[in-house]
Amino acid sequence: MRIAIIGAGVAGLTTAKVLVQGGHEVEIFDKAPDVGGVWSRTRRYPGLTTQSPSAQYSFSDFPMPKGFPEWPTGAQVQEYLASYATASGLDPLLRLSTPITSVTRAGDGWVVNAGSRFDRVVVANGVFCEPAVPSFDGSVDYAAAGGKVLAATEFHDAEDARGKHVLVVGYGKSACDVTVPISAVAASTDVIARQLLWKVPRKVGGVLNFKMLLLTRLGEALFKYLRLRGLEKFLHGPGNGMRRSMLNSIGSVSVRQFKLAEAGLVPTGQMEDIVKGAIGLATEGFFEGVAAGNIAVHRDMTIRRLLVIDGQPSAELDDRTVLPADLIVCATGFVQGAPFLAEDVRESLFDARGNFMLYRQIQPIDVPGLYFNGYNSSFFSPLNAEMAALWIAADLAGALELPSVEQRRQQVVDQLAFMDVATDTHHCRGTKIIPFSMKNVDEVLGDLGLQISKATRASHWLNPISPAAYGKLTPQLLQRIAVRTEQPNSLIPSGGRP
């Protein structure tokens, strides 16, 4: 088939690689001039690093270079993805600097940008594609006085903050990451935090790598999933007290390690509530900057309005505090969407609350021939995207035996209802699967009838998940698809799909 892939980031590239190996004709579109998606030079901000270590933020068959640090920079990740595209033979298939303006149905196929026809479309534009920037009262006069409001993804050079009074809006990882380099050159740096979030140290107690605690199957099992199995039943039953203590002890260490009480920055609740906001890794240098007085955090605050005082662009907070604000950098999240899809298609994608109705985070229930990848934001985004690419390849080959449409719809409804409770609705319209990354991998592989060895899976209960352990699954699936091409009546077994 001729397949259009929209997006040349992590998800788009791995989907293209798998589908090309499966014999399809692929074109990869991206509005940026380079591959990488969120890691593109057009979108990355100073201080950007991965949240997961390099070994976990990598494809199963293409490890990060050994010379990279454990938490690579945005530029290094982009370099890695460019190397992946070249090594996979994808460079000739790239259509960079090509914005997608329309995707419409045409019979059994699709028309992209009112011109090119394709049999299928994979949307891989990413859930961090369009920044959500607040609108502020007084912004017209503020701008006229020289004040600037930018999304973090529009702020590319820390030198643009030199000597200025800067406000960073937000308290997630992006906000804290960009604050540190800004504080090194700005006249003043204030963080406006609507809600404080728990931060996990990279090295808990300065010693234990956080991946040993949260990037294992045991770490994932500490958070209650929709379906409990094996040890999970004990952890969320008779062992619930122990489970809570394990999680909240990380919070206690975090409070002491970062001296949060002294800084007045202890979040409300406990560490186990972290999933209801955002599971964020602490930024190196952030709390040190707070302690040194280089960074001021205004907790439980928003910007009430922008104003100009004696020619100085300024911002007034909820408590009437007025701060000088030459530059406001908003790290306030993203809007998940695919505005290029025709209206009739978009109407079929969402539930009444605007959540994506995607089976396995991949397949729209009521839109045949359309797939999504990368709408499964996780600690292991490359691995989750790679497994989703296998699922798409199998479905294109007619090799999946799936439940009925109504059964799939009900599963999506049940999953969204569960995530509403588990994350207090903070699941990015159904596109964030943290902290259930490996649950998604297992469910996708269950559909495919594939899995790594029991021994390796068991080792991942106490050791960090290794994407490399999944490296043999792609050739296994492609071999099955090749056999099915010769024997059309064969189907991939369901493999105990939940």
C-alpha positions as CSV (number, residue, x, y, z in Angstrom):
1,M,0.0,0.0,0.0
2,R,0.9,3.7,-0.3
3,I,1.0,5.1,3.2
4,A,1.3,8.7,4.3
5,I,3.0,9.1,7.7
6,I,2.4,12.6,9.2
7,G,5.3,13.4,11.6
8,A,9.0,12.6,11.5
9,G,9.6,12.2,15.2
10,V,10.0,9.1,17.2
11,A,6.7,7.5,16.3
12,G,6.7,8.5,12.6
13,L,10.2,7.2,12.0
14,T,9.8,3.8,13.6
15,T,6.4,3.3,11.9
16,A,8.0,4.1,8.5
17,K,10.9,1.7,9.2
18,V,8.6,-1.2,10.1
19,L,6.2,-0.6,7.2
20,V,8.9,-0.3,4.6
21,Q,10.3,-3.6,5.9
22,G,6.8,-4.9,5.5
23,G,6.8,-4.0,1.8
24,H,4.8,-0.8,1.8
25,E,5.5,2.4,-0.1
26,V,5.9,5.2,2.5
27,E,6.2,8.9,2.5
28,I,6.9,10.8,5.7
29,F,5.7,14.4,6.1
30,D,6.8,17.0,8.6
31,K,6.6,20.8,8.7
32,A,10.0,21.0,10.4
33,P,13.2,21.1,8.3
34,D,14.7,18.2,10.2
35,V,13.6,15.0,11.8
36,G,13.0,14.6,15.5
37,G,9.5,16.0,16.2
38,V,9.7,17.6,19.7
39,W,13.5,17.3,19.5
40,S,13.7,19.3,16.3
41,R,16.0,22.4,16.4
42,T,12.9,24.4,15.6
43,R,11.2,23.3,18.9
44,R,13.8,22.5,21.5
45,Y,14.5,25.0,24.3
46,P,17.7,25.5,26.3
47,G,18.0,22.9,29.1
48,L,15.9,20.3,27.3
49,T,16.9,16.7,28.2
50,T,15.2,13.4,28.2
51,Q,13.3,12.4,31.2
52,S,14.2,8.7,30.9
53,P,17.8,7.6,30.8
54,S,19.3,6.9,27.3
55,A,19.1,3.1,27.6
56,Q,15.3,3.4,28.2
57,Y,14.7,6.1,25.7
58,S,15.8,4.2,22.7
59,F,14.6,1.8,20.0
60,S,15.0,-2.0,20.6
61,D,17.4,-2.4,17.7
62,F,19.2,0.9,17.7
63,P,20.8,1.9,21.0
64,M,21.9,5.4,21.8
65,P,25.6,6.1,21.2
66,K,27.8,5.0,24.1
67,G,29.3,8.5,24.3
68,F,26.0,10.1,25.1
69,P,25.3,11.0,28.8
70,E,22.7,9.1,30.7
71,W,20.2,11.9,30.1
72,P,20.9,13.1,26.6
73,T,20.3,16.7,25.6
74,G,17.7,17.7,23.0
75,A,20.4,18.2,20.3
76,Q,21.8,14.7,21.0
77,V,18.4,13.0,20.8
78,Q,17.8,14.8,17.4
79,E,21.2,13.6,16.3
80,Y,20.2,10.0,17.4
81,L,16.9,10.1,15.5
82,A,18.6,11.5,12.3
83,S,21.1,8.6,12.5
84,Y,18.2,6.2,12.9
85,A,16.5,7.5,9.8
86,T,19.6,7.2,7.8
87,A,20.5,3.7,9.0
88,S,17.0,2.6,8.3
89,G,17.1,3.9,4.7
90,L,14.3,6.5,5.4
91,D,16.1,9.7,4.1
92,P,14.7,9.4,0.6
93,L,11.2,9.0,2.0
94,L,11.3,12.2,4.0
95,R,9.2,15.2,2.9
96,L,10.5,17.8,5.3
97,S,9.4,21.5,5.5
98,T,6.0,20.2,4.3
99,P,3.1,21.3,6.5
100,I,0.1,19.1,6.3
101,T,-3.0,21.3,5.8
102,S,-5.7,18.7,4.9
103,V,-6.3,15.0,5.0
104,T,-9.6,13.9,3.5
105,R,-11.3,10.6,2.7
106,A,-11.4,9.5,-0.9
107,G,-13.3,6.2,-1.3
108,D,-11.2,3.6,0.5
109,G,-8.2,5.9,0.6
110,W,-7.1,9.4,1.5
111,V,-6.0,12.6,-0.1
112,V,-3.3,14.6,1.6
113,N,-2.9,18.3,1.0
114,A,-5.5,18.2,-1.7
115,G,-3.2,16.4,-4.1
116,S,-1.4,13.1,-3.2
117,R,-3.5,10.0,-2.8
118,F,-2.7,7.3,-0.3
119,D,-4.3,4.0,0.7
120,R,-3.7,4.6,4.4
121,V,-2.6,7.4,6.7
122,V,-0.7,7.2,10.0
123,V,-1.0,10.3,12.2
124,A,2.3,10.6,14.2
125,N,2.4,14.4,14.7
126,G,2.9,13.9,18.5
127,V,0.9,14.8,21.6
128,F,3.3,17.6,22.3
129,C,2.8,19.2,18.9
130,E,0.9,22.4,19.6
131,P,1.8,24.4,22.7
132,A,-1.1,25.7,24.9
133,V,-0.2,29.3,25.6
134,P,-2.6,31.2,28.0
135,S,-4.1,34.5,27.0
136,F,-3.5,37.3,29.4
137,D,-5.5,40.5,30.0
138,G,-3.5,43.5,29.1
139,S,-1.4,41.7,26.5
140,V,-1.8,44.5,23.8
141,D,-0.3,47.2,25.9
142,Y,2.3,44.8,27.3
143,A,3.5,43.9,23.8
144,A,3.5,47.6,22.7
145,A,5.9,48.3,25.6
146,G,8.3,45.6,24.3
147,G,7.2,42.7,26.4
148,K,7.2,39.2,24.8
149,V,5.2,36.1,25.6
150,L,6.6,32.8,24.1
151,A,5.8,29.2,24.4
152,A,8.8,27.3,25.7
153,T,9.1,25.5,22.3
154,E,9.6,29.0,20.7
155,F,12.4,30.0,23.0
156,H,15.6,28.6,21.5
157,D,18.5,30.6,22.9
158,A,19.2,31.5,26.5
159,E,21.0,34.6,25.4
160,D,17.6,36.1,24.5
161,A,17.0,36.3,28.2
162,R,20.3,38.0,29.1
163,G,19.8,41.0,31.4
164,K,16.0,40.7,31.2
165,H,13.4,40.1,33.9
166,V,11.9,36.7,33.0
167,L,8.8,34.9,34.2
168,V,8.5,31.1,33.5
169,V,4.9,29.9,33.7
170,G,4.5,26.3,34.8
171,Y,6.2,23.8,37.1
172,G,6.4,20.7,35.0
173,K,9.7,19.3,33.7
174,S,9.8,21.7,30.7
175,A,9.3,24.7,33.0
176,C,12.1,23.7,35.4
177,D,14.4,22.6,32.6
178,V,14.2,26.0,30.8
179,T,14.4,28.0,34.0
180,V,17.9,26.8,34.9
181,P,19.7,28.2,31.8
182,I,17.6,31.4,31.9
183,S,18.5,32.0,35.5
184,A,22.2,32.0,34.6
185,V,21.9,35.1,32.4
186,A,18.6,36.9,33.3
187,A,18.4,39.9,35.6
188,S,15.7,38.0,37.5
189,T,13.9,34.7,37.1
190,D,10.5,34.0,38.6
191,V,8.6,30.8,38.2
192,I,4.8,31.1,38.4
193,A,3.5,27.7,39.5
194,R,-0.3,27.2,39.5
195,Q,0.3,23.9,41.3
196,L,3.4,22.4,42.8
197,L,4.2,18.9,41.5
198,W,6.3,16.2,43.2
199,K,9.7,15.8,41.6
200,V,11.6,12.5,41.6
201,P,15.4,12.9,42.0
202,R,17.6,11.5,39.3
203,K,19.6,9.9,42.1
204,V,17.4,9.2,45.1
205,G,19.3,10.1,48.2
206,G,22.1,11.1,45.8
207,V,22.9,7.4,45.3
208,L,20.1,5.2,43.8
209,N,19.2,5.9,40.1
210,F,15.5,6.5,40.0
211,K,15.2,4.0,37.1
212,M,15.8,1.3,39.6
213,L,12.6,2.3,41.4
214,L,10.2,3.5,38.8
215,L,11.4,2.2,35.4
216,T,10.9,-1.4,36.4
217,R,7.8,-3.6,36.3
218,L,7.7,-3.5,40.0
219,G,7.7,0.3,39.9
220,E,4.8,0.3,37.5
221,A,2.9,-2.2,39.6
222,L,3.0,0.3,42.5
223,F,0.2,2.1,40.6
224,K,-3.1,0.4,40.4
225,Y,-4.1,-0.7,36.9
226,L,-7.5,-1.5,35.5
227,R,-6.7,-5.2,35.6
228,L,-4.6,-6.6,38.4
229,R,-2.5,-9.7,37.9
230,G,-0.1,-11.8,40.1
231,L,1.9,-9.7,42.5
232,E,-0.2,-6.6,41.7
233,K,-3.2,-8.2,43.5
234,F,-1.1,-8.5,46.7
235,L,0.3,-4.9,46.3
236,H,-3.1,-3.4,46.0
237,G,-4.7,-5.7,48.5
238,P,-3.0,-7.1,51.6
239,G,0.3,-5.3,50.8
240,N,-1.3,-1.9,50.2
241,G,0.4,-0.4,53.2
242,M,3.8,-1.6,52.1
243,R,3.1,-0.3,48.6
244,R,2.2,3.2,49.8
245,S,5.2,3.3,52.0
246,M,7.5,2.4,49.1
247,L,6.1,5.3,47.0
248,N,5.9,7.9,49.8
249,S,9.3,7.2,51.0
250,I,10.6,8.6,47.7
251,G,8.7,11.8,48.5
252,S,10.2,12.0,52.0
253,V,13.7,11.6,50.5
254,S,12.9,14.3,47.9
255,V,11.8,16.8,50.6
256,R,15.0,16.3,52.5
257,Q,17.3,16.1,49.4
258,F,16.0,19.3,47.8
259,K,15.3,21.0,51.1
260,L,11.8,21.7,50.0
261,A,10.4,22.6,53.4
262,E,13.0,25.3,53.9
263,A,12.1,26.7,50.4
264,G,8.4,26.4,51.1
265,L,8.0,24.1,48.1
266,V,6.6,20.9,49.6
267,P,3.7,19.9,47.3
268,T,0.3,19.1,48.8
269,G,-0.6,15.4,49.2
270,Q,2.0,12.6,49.0
271,M,4.3,11.1,46.4
272,E,1.7,8.5,45.6
273,D,-0.4,11.3,44.2
274,I,2.3,12.0,41.6
275,V,0.3,10.2,38.8
276,K,-2.6,12.6,39.3
277,G,-0.4,15.5,38.1
278,A,2.7,14.7,36.2
279,I,5.5,12.3,37.0
280,G,8.4,14.6,36.7
281,L,12.1,14.2,37.0
282,A,13.8,16.9,39.0
283,T,15.9,19.3,36.9
284,E,19.6,19.4,37.9
285,G,20.4,22.9,39.2
286,F,16.7,24.0,39.8
287,F,16.4,23.6,43.5
288,E,20.0,24.7,43.9
289,G,19.1,27.9,42.1
290,V,16.1,28.4,44.4
291,A,18.4,27.9,47.4
292,A,20.9,30.4,46.0
293,G,18.3,33.0,45.4
294,N,18.7,32.9,41.6
295,I,15.2,31.4,41.1
296,A,12.1,32.6,42.9
297,V,9.1,30.2,42.8
298,H,5.6,31.7,43.4
299,R,3.5,28.7,44.4
300,D,-0.2,28.3,43.9
301,M,-0.2,31.4,41.6
302,T,-1.2,32.4,38.1
303,I,-0.8,35.7,36.2
304,R,-3.8,37.8,36.8
305,R,-3.0,40.4,34.1
306,L,-0.2,42.0,32.2
307,L,0.5,45.7,32.6
308,V,3.1,48.5,32.0
309,I,4.5,50.5,35.0
310,D,6.7,53.5,34.1
311,G,7.4,51.9,30.7
312,Q,8.4,48.5,32.3
313,P,6.5,45.5,31.0
314,S,5.2,43.8,34.1
315,A,2.8,41.1,35.4
316,E,0.4,41.1,38.3
317,L,-0.2,37.8,40.1
318,D,-3.3,36.5,41.9
319,D,-2.1,38.0,45.2
320,R,-1.5,41.4,43.6
321,T,2.2,41.0,43.6
322,V,3.7,42.9,40.6
323,L,6.8,41.6,39.0
324,P,8.9,43.1,36.2
325,A,8.5,40.9,33.1
326,D,10.4,41.7,29.9
327,L,9.9,38.1,28.8
328,I,7.3,35.4,29.7
329,V,8.1,31.9,28.8
330,C,5.0,29.6,29.0
331,A,5.7,25.9,29.7
332,T,2.0,25.3,30.1
333,G,1.4,22.1,28.3
334,F,0.1,21.2,24.8
335,V,-3.1,20.8,22.8
336,Q,-3.5,17.2,21.5
337,G,-5.1,17.3,18.1
338,A,-5.0,16.7,14.4
339,P,-6.5,19.9,12.9
340,F,-5.5,18.8,9.4
341,L,-8.1,16.0,9.4
342,A,-11.4,16.7,7.7
343,E,-14.2,17.8,10.1
344,D,-16.2,14.6,9.5
345,V,-13.2,12.5,10.5
346,R,-12.4,14.5,13.6
347,E,-16.0,14.2,14.7
348,S,-15.6,10.4,14.7
349,L,-12.3,10.5,16.7
350,F,-13.5,11.9,20.1
351,D,-15.9,11.1,22.8
352,A,-18.2,13.8,24.2
353,R,-15.5,15.2,26.4
354,G,-12.9,15.5,23.7
355,N,-10.9,12.4,24.5
356,F,-9.4,10.4,21.7
357,M,-11.2,7.1,21.1
358,L,-8.3,5.0,20.1
359,Y,-8.1,1.2,20.6
360,R,-4.7,0.4,22.0
361,Q,-3.9,4.1,21.5
362,I,-3.6,3.3,17.8
363,Q,-6.9,2.6,16.0
364,P,-9.9,4.9,15.8
365,I,-13.0,3.0,16.4
366,D,-15.1,4.5,13.5
367,V,-12.5,5.6,11.0
368,P,-11.2,2.7,8.8
369,G,-7.8,3.2,7.2
370,L,-6.5,5.7,9.7
371,Y,-4.0,5.0,12.5
372,F,-2.3,6.9,15.2
373,N,1.2,6.4,16.7
374,G,2.9,8.3,19.4
375,Y,-0.4,8.9,21.1
376,N,0.9,6.7,23.9
377,S,3.2,9.2,25.7
378,S,5.2,7.2,28.2
379,F,8.5,6.6,30.0
380,F,9.5,4.3,27.1
381,S,8.1,6.3,24.2
382,P,10.4,4.8,21.5
383,L,9.6,1.3,22.6
384,N,5.8,2.0,22.9
385,A,5.9,3.6,19.4
386,E,7.8,0.7,18.0
387,M,5.4,-1.9,19.3
388,A,2.5,0.2,18.0
389,A,4.2,0.2,14.5
390,L,4.2,-3.7,14.6
391,W,0.5,-3.6,15.4
392,I,-0.2,-1.3,12.5
393,A,1.9,-3.5,10.1
394,A,-0.1,-6.6,11.2
395,D,-3.4,-4.9,10.8
396,L,-2.5,-3.7,7.3
397,A,-1.7,-7.2,6.4
398,G,-5.1,-8.4,7.7
399,A,-3.3,-10.5,10.2
400,L,-5.0,-9.4,13.4
401,E,-7.9,-11.1,15.0
402,L,-9.5,-8.3,17.0
403,P,-12.7,-8.1,19.0
404,S,-15.8,-6.7,17.4
405,V,-16.2,-2.9,16.9
406,E,-18.5,-2.6,19.8
407,Q,-16.2,-4.6,22.1
408,R,-13.3,-2.4,21.1
409,R,-15.4,0.7,21.7
410,Q,-16.3,-0.5,25.2
411,Q,-12.7,-1.3,26.0
412,V,-11.7,2.2,25.1
413,V,-14.6,3.7,27.2
414,D,-13.5,1.5,30.1
415,Q,-9.9,2.5,29.7
416,L,-10.7,6.2,29.6
417,A,-12.9,5.9,32.7
418,F,-10.2,4.2,34.6
419,M,-7.6,6.8,33.5
420,D,-9.9,9.6,34.6
421,V,-9.7,8.2,38.2
422,A,-6.1,7.1,38.1
423,T,-4.8,10.4,36.9
424,D,-7.5,12.7,38.0
425,T,-8.3,13.3,34.3
426,H,-4.7,14.4,33.6
427,H,-4.2,12.0,30.8
428,C,-3.9,14.5,27.9
429,R,-7.2,13.6,26.3
430,G,-6.4,9.9,26.5
431,T,-2.9,10.2,25.0
432,K,-0.7,9.8,28.1
433,I,-0.3,6.3,29.4
434,I,2.2,7.0,32.3
435,P,2.6,5.2,34.6
436,F,1.2,2.2,32.7
437,S,3.8,2.1,29.9
438,M,4.5,-1.6,29.9
439,K,0.8,-2.5,30.4
440,N,0.3,-0.9,27.0
441,V,3.2,-2.8,25.5
442,D,1.9,-6.1,26.9
443,E,-1.6,-5.4,25.5
444,V,-0.3,-4.6,22.1
445,L,1.9,-7.7,22.0
446,G,-1.0,-9.7,23.3
447,D,-3.0,-8.8,20.2
448,L,0.1,-9.8,18.1
449,G,0.7,-13.1,19.9
450,L,4.2,-12.0,20.6
451,Q,6.2,-11.6,23.8
452,I,9.7,-11.7,25.1
453,S,10.8,-14.6,27.2
454,K,9.3,-15.1,30.7
455,A,12.8,-15.0,32.2
456,T,13.6,-11.6,30.7
457,R,10.2,-10.2,31.8
458,A,10.9,-11.5,35.3
459,S,14.2,-9.8,35.3
460,H,12.5,-6.5,34.5
461,W,10.6,-6.7,37.7
462,L,13.7,-5.6,39.6
463,N,15.9,-4.3,36.9
464,P,15.1,-1.3,34.6
465,I,13.1,-2.2,31.4
466,S,15.5,-2.8,28.6
467,P,14.0,-1.9,25.1
468,A,16.8,-4.0,23.6
469,A,15.1,-7.1,25.0
470,Y,12.4,-6.5,22.4
471,G,14.7,-6.4,19.4
472,K,13.8,-9.8,18.0
473,L,10.0,-9.1,17.8
474,T,10.1,-7.0,14.6
475,P,11.7,-9.7,12.4
476,Q,9.5,-12.3,14.0
477,L,6.4,-10.4,13.1
478,L,7.6,-9.6,9.6
479,Q,8.3,-13.3,9.1
480,R,4.8,-14.1,10.1
481,I,3.3,-11.6,7.8
482,A,5.5,-12.9,4.9
483,V,4.1,-16.4,5.7
484,R,0.6,-15.2,5.7
485,T,1.1,-13.6,2.3
486,E,1.8,-17.0,1.0
487,Q,-1.0,-18.6,3.2
488,P,-3.7,-15.9,3.2
489,N,-6.0,-17.7,5.7
490,S,-3.6,-17.6,8.6
491,L,-4.1,-15.2,11.4
492,I,-1.9,-14.0,14.2
493,P,-3.1,-15.7,17.4
494,S,-4.6,-13.4,20.0
495,G,-2.0,-14.6,22.6
496,G,-4.2,-14.2,25.6
497,R,-5.2,-10.7,24.9
498,P,-7.0,-9.2,27.9
